[in-house]
Amino acid sequence: MNGNGAPLYAGYGLTKWFGGLRAVHDLSLELFAGQVLALVGDNGAGKSTTLKMLAGSLRPDAGSITLEGEHVRLASPRTARALGIETVYQDLALADTLEVVQNVFSGRELTRYGFLQRVEMTKQTESLLEEFRVKIPSVFAQISSLSGGQRQGCAISRAVSGGSRVLLLDEPTAALGVAERRNVLELIKSLRDAGIGILIISHNLPDVFEVADRITVLRRGERVGTVPAADVDAGDLVAMITGASGNAAPAGDS
């Protein structure tokens, strides 16, 4: 596969069965630092299964996963997070009744001599949200009071707050209005520019073209191809997704 240097994170020959159903077959993809790879395909194409294998939520039945060229065995999402691999699913996994700062540091609160370092956590949260231009009323606002786009921004910021190198995003702009979708896309670009390797699943092709450097198309659990986003248009992608003949784009890197 083509990219800038060696891949940061990759899966090779990934296969997953659920009983007698083969959800993903012999799938290989590579994610590079400072790039966005979009994973697209119809419902049932294997996108979510692929993301869950890369996130440590599902164990592949075959194939391997590498991080910076070294084979890794992801026993759980906790193992993945410890390696700097973070995932934000559609449900965001935020605690609605807690403040933004409490959500950002949930499970990894800063303490000293057994006491919470509230001032330091507040400063770090404010700095993080400012760096990635996530606009909220206050870091003390309850998550339940925020808009969908603000929640998404907080969830993504939380995911990268611990120095993550890999970010996996499941439909990050789903159910958002035009303005909020724009804010989330700009956040993804900022994270890409900060050197994070990002994988996104999305059905929204305009959003895919807005942020993706490369696009991998899945159909019936198999990789149709991976192409530079600049080399294809929406019609090419639809042809690859559906298997329509006549105007399908070339398979790209392999």
Phi, psi and omega per residue, in radians:
M1 nan 2.589 -3.092
N2 -1.580 2.574 3.093
G3 -3.100 -3.012 3.127
N4 -1.645 1.702 -3.120
G5 1.297 -2.727 -3.117
A6 -1.350 2.561 3.126
P7 -1.164 2.540 3.052
L8 -1.312 -0.783 -3.061
Y9 -2.489 2.399 -3.050
A10 -2.681 2.671 2.991
G11 -2.171 2.389 -3.096
Y12 -2.252 2.187 3.087
G13 1.115 0.517 -3.080
L14 -1.167 2.280 3.124
T15 -2.390 2.426 3.119
K16 -2.482 2.248 3.086
W17 -1.934 2.535 2.940
F18 -2.128 1.669 -3.008
G19 1.123 -2.169 3.129
G20 -1.590 0.088 -3.121
L21 -1.757 2.142 3.087
R22 -1.582 1.872 -3.065
A23 -1.431 -0.654 3.131
V24 -2.422 2.391 -3.093
H25 -2.292 2.083 2.962
D26 0.873 0.849 -3.074
L27 -1.631 2.266 3.059
S28 -2.165 2.369 3.046
L29 -2.660 2.684 -3.106
E30 -2.258 2.404 -3.132
L31 -2.070 2.279 -3.078
F32 -1.912 2.601 3.099
A33 -1.077 2.406 3.114
G34 1.255 0.392 3.099
Q35 -2.344 2.723 3.026
V36 -1.951 2.168 3.031
L37 -1.881 2.144 3.106
A38 -1.708 2.401 3.096
L39 -1.952 2.023 -3.058
V40 -2.208 2.781 3.136
G41 2.806 2.879 3.111
D42 -1.146 2.928 3.000
N43 -1.007 2.341 -3.123
G44 1.511 0.083 -3.121
A45 -1.325 -0.298 3.129
G46 1.935 0.154 -3.076
K47 -1.125 -0.889 -3.098
S48 -1.141 -0.673 3.097
T49 -1.091 -0.734 3.109
T50 -1.075 -0.828 3.137
L51 -1.043 -0.736 -3.111
K52 -1.168 -0.585 3.057
M53 -1.155 -0.735 -3.142
L54 -1.241 -0.393 -3.132
A55 -1.569 -0.145 -3.114
G56 1.537 0.096 3.139
S57 -1.447 -0.457 3.080
L58 -2.240 2.469 3.103
R59 -1.669 2.210 3.116
P60 -1.086 2.545 3.041
D61 -1.418 -0.347 3.072
A62 -2.704 2.781 3.113
G63 1.754 3.130 -3.085
S64 -2.462 2.763 3.107
I65 -2.189 2.375 3.138
T66 -2.194 2.575 3.040
L67 -2.204 2.050 -3.059
E68 0.909 0.707 3.059
G69 1.464 -0.121 -3.133
E70 -1.775 2.360 3.115
H71 -1.162 2.354 3.103
V72 -2.198 2.581 3.087
R73 -2.019 1.953 -3.067
L74 -1.617 1.729 -3.120
A75 -1.310 -0.401 -3.082
S76 -2.923 2.934 3.028
P77 -1.019 -0.558 3.106
R78 -1.085 -0.715 3.087
T79 -1.072 -0.771 3.129
A80 -1.066 -0.795 -3.135
R81 -1.072 -0.657 3.129
A82 -1.115 -0.422 3.116
L83 -1.600 -0.003 -3.136
G84 1.571 0.388 3.132
I85 -1.926 1.953 -3.082
E86 -2.007 2.575 -3.126
T87 -2.231 2.379 3.022
V88 -2.089 1.927 3.120
Y89 -1.503 3.016 -3.101
Q90 -1.055 -0.570 -3.112
D91 -1.365 -0.141 3.044
L92 1.210 -0.476 3.111
A93 0.999 0.701 3.060
L94 -1.688 2.641 3.087
A95 -1.606 1.878 -3.015
D96 -1.052 -0.552 -3.053
T97 -1.538 -0.033 3.131
L98 -1.767 2.785 3.111
E99 -1.283 2.868 3.116
V100 -0.999 -0.848 -3.109
V101 -1.079 -0.626 3.112
Q102 -1.183 -0.637 3.096
N103 -1.196 -0.749 -3.119
V104 -1.054 -0.669 -3.087
F105 -1.798 0.217 -3.131
S106 -1.028 2.159 3.122
G107 1.495 -0.096 3.126
R108 -2.562 0.754 -3.121
E109 -1.043 2.526 3.089
L110 -1.450 2.239 3.131
T111 -2.309 2.752 3.037
R112 -2.565 2.160 -3.090
Y113 0.962 0.583 3.084
G114 1.475 0.035 -3.127
F115 -1.944 2.458 3.097
L116 -1.127 2.387 3.091
Q117 -1.641 1.296 -3.028
R118 -1.111 -0.716 -3.120
V119 -1.099 -0.772 -3.126
E120 -1.170 -0.715 3.106
M121 -1.118 -0.655 3.099
T122 -1.119 -0.803 3.133
K123 -1.057 -0.780 -3.111
Q124 -1.165 -0.667 3.117
T125 -1.150 -0.790 3.118
E126 -1.071 -0.728 3.134
S127 -1.138 -0.733 -3.140
L128 -1.090 -0.853 -3.111
L129 -1.164 -0.601 3.096
E130 -1.194 -0.728 -3.130
E131 -1.013 -0.724 -3.091
F132 -1.775 0.251 2.995
R133 0.983 0.736 3.038
V134 -1.597 2.000 -3.035
K135 -1.711 2.054 3.080
I136 -2.363 2.806 -3.131
P137 -1.056 -0.716 -3.085
S138 -2.931 2.634 3.071
V139 -1.241 -0.162 3.091
F140 -1.673 0.027 3.101
A141 -1.217 2.475 3.051
Q142 -1.242 2.495 3.128
I143 -0.977 -0.633 -3.105
S144 -1.096 -0.346 -3.119
S145 -1.551 -0.093 -3.054
L146 -1.607 2.751 3.067
S147 -1.325 2.966 3.132
G148 -1.044 -0.733 3.137
G149 -1.172 -0.685 3.096
Q150 -1.140 -0.681 3.088
R151 -1.097 -0.789 3.124
Q152 -1.056 -0.748 3.109
G153 -1.067 -0.711 3.112
C154 -1.164 -0.718 -3.134
A155 -1.127 -0.747 3.137
I156 -1.193 -0.739 3.124
S157 -1.083 -0.713 3.089
R158 -1.049 -0.708 -3.088
A159 -1.094 -0.572 -3.088
V160 -1.754 0.027 -3.042
S161 -1.183 -0.390 -3.123
G162 -1.649 0.274 3.129
G163 1.474 0.531 -3.125
S164 -1.096 2.548 3.116
R165 -1.796 -0.417 -3.090
V166 -2.203 2.325 -3.139
L167 -2.246 2.153 3.133
L168 -1.910 2.129 -3.042
L169 -2.099 2.179 -3.139
D170 -1.765 1.870 3.118
E171 0.849 1.070 -3.028
P172 -1.174 -0.334 -3.119
T173 -1.932 0.155 -3.113
A174 -1.081 2.407 3.048
A175 1.144 0.327 3.098
L176 -1.769 2.617 3.045
G177 -1.277 3.048 -3.058
V178 -1.034 -0.870 -3.090
A179 -1.138 -0.736 -3.126
E180 -1.219 -0.636 3.077
R181 -1.080 -0.719 3.111
R182 -1.055 -0.750 -3.139
N183 -1.089 -0.724 -3.140
V184 -1.183 -0.695 3.108
L185 -1.106 -0.691 3.101
E186 -1.149 -0.621 3.078
L187 -1.106 -0.767 3.116
I188 -1.063 -0.724 3.105
K189 -1.090 -0.716 3.136
S190 -1.094 -0.721 3.120
L191 -1.173 -0.694 3.061
R192 -1.046 -0.801 -3.123
D193 -1.154 -0.386 3.092
A194 -1.420 -0.011 3.058
G195 1.694 0.098 3.131
I196 -1.389 2.435 3.029
G197 -1.492 2.197 -3.004
I198 -2.166 2.297 2.990
L199 -1.978 2.220 3.077
I200 -2.132 2.464 2.926
I201 -1.780 2.280 3.130
S202 -2.718 2.479 2.991
H203 -1.626 -0.144 -3.076
N204 -1.578 1.704 -3.053
L205 -1.115 -0.663 3.056
P206 -1.022 -0.685 3.092
D207 -1.153 -0.692 3.101
V208 -1.019 -0.854 -3.134
F209 -1.169 -0.443 3.140
E210 -1.175 -0.652 -2.987
V211 -2.089 -0.360 -2.973
A212 -1.400 2.449 2.968
D213 -1.555 -0.649 3.130
R214 -2.405 2.706 -3.089
I215 -2.297 2.224 3.034
T216 -1.864 2.249 -3.119
V217 -1.842 2.259 3.064
L218 -1.933 2.525 3.020
R219 -2.532 2.141 3.130
R220 0.930 0.724 3.051
G221 1.433 0.062 -3.128
E222 -2.154 2.669 3.129
R223 -1.412 2.103 3.071
V224 -1.356 -0.699 3.136
G225 3.038 2.880 3.025
T226 -2.193 2.188 -3.028
V227 -2.295 2.592 2.983
P228 -1.097 2.360 -3.103
A229 -1.041 -0.549 -3.106
A230 -1.258 -0.240 -3.050
D231 -1.703 -0.038 -3.097
V232 -2.339 2.891 3.018
D233 -2.153 -3.125 -3.084
A234 -1.047 -0.654 3.125
G235 -1.092 -0.708 3.094
D236 -1.071 -0.786 -3.115
L237 -1.130 -0.748 3.123
V238 -1.048 -0.705 3.116
A239 -1.109 -0.709 3.108
M240 -1.186 -0.686 -3.122
I241 -1.159 -0.741 -3.050
T242 -1.584 -0.312 -3.073
G243 1.434 0.281 3.122
A244 -1.111 2.474 -3.126
S245 -1.593 2.800 2.988
G246 1.837 -0.824 -3.083
N247 -2.256 0.377 3.127
A248 -1.193 2.468 3.115
A249 -1.294 2.771 3.062
P250 -1.118 2.766 -3.047
A251 -1.149 -0.380 3.118
G252 1.360 -2.654 -3.074
D253 -1.214 2.733 -3.037
S254 -2.252 nan nan
